[in-house]
Amino acid sequence: MKKITLAIATTVMMASPVFAGDVAAGKAKAGMCAACHGAAGISAVPMYPNLAGQKETYLAKQLKDFKSGTRKDPIMGAMAMGLSDADVANLSAYYANLK
């Protein structure tokens, strides 16, 4: 019985996304992203990537890389520079949560 309960719990936990950041706080902060990446994370401009549904860890890494200068882009570097670690986590959770 323990094995079955553990297997069910593991399956449920793996099927349900758990976000490190606060999705609601990310949504509140995402206004500055909407101009290029769209209000719902789907860009109308082909040169700007869609953010909706991307993996949270991927989004956080990209933002941190823009902020540190590891990844170079004059616009994103400037945008990321003002983000705190909590902002990065929250924005990443928000966009990962979108379909």
N, C-alpha and C positions, 0 to 999 in steps of 0.2 A: 504494500500500500504506500509506503514511503517513497518508493521509486516512481510510482505513478504520479503521486502528488508533486514530486520534484520535477518530473518531466513536464507536467502541465504548467507548473509555475515558470519553468525555464522557457517554454514555448510562448506563453503569454508575455513574458518580459521581453523576449526577442522580437515579438510581433508588434509591440507597442513602442513607438519612438519615445525615447527619454532625452530631453534636451537639457544641455548644461546651462544655457542661458534662459532668460525670462522672455517668453514669446511676446507678451503684452508690452513690455518695456522696449523690445526690439521694434515692434510695430510703431510705437510712439516716436522712436528715433529715426525710422526709415523714411521720413519725409524728404530728407536731403538726398536720398538715393533714387527717389522716384523720377526725377527729371531725366535721368539717363537709363535707368533700369526698369522703369514703369511702376505704376502705383501698386500693382500686384506682383511685381518681380518679373514681369514679362516685358521685355524691351520692344518698343516699336521701331527702334533704330538698329539695323543689322550689325553695326560695329560694336554695340554694347551688349554684353552677354545677359542672358536670362539668369536670374538668381533663384527664382521660385523652384523649390524641390531639390536644390543642390544639397549635398551632404553638409551637415553642420560643421564637421571638422575641416572639410575642404574650404568652406567659406571663411572660417576663423583663420586658417593658415594663410589664405590669400590676403586677408585684411592685415594680419600681422606682418606679412612680407612686404606689403605696400608701405606700412607704417615704418618699418625698420630700414627700408630702402633696398632690401634683398631683391624685391621685384620692382622694376622701374616703370613708372607711368606718372607723368607730371600731374595729371588730374587726380588719379586715385591716391597718389602719394600725399597730396595736399588734403584730400578728404579724410584719409585714414589717420593722418597725423593728430587730429583733434579727438580721436576716439580713445576712450579708456579701455582697459581690459574687459570691464563689465559691458561696455557698449559693444565691443567686438563679439562677446559671447551672446548678448541679447539679439543683435542684428543677425548673427549666424543662425540662432535658434528660430527667429522669426521667418527668415527666408527658407530655411529647411522645412519648416512647418507648412509652407504654402504648396499647393498642388499645381 
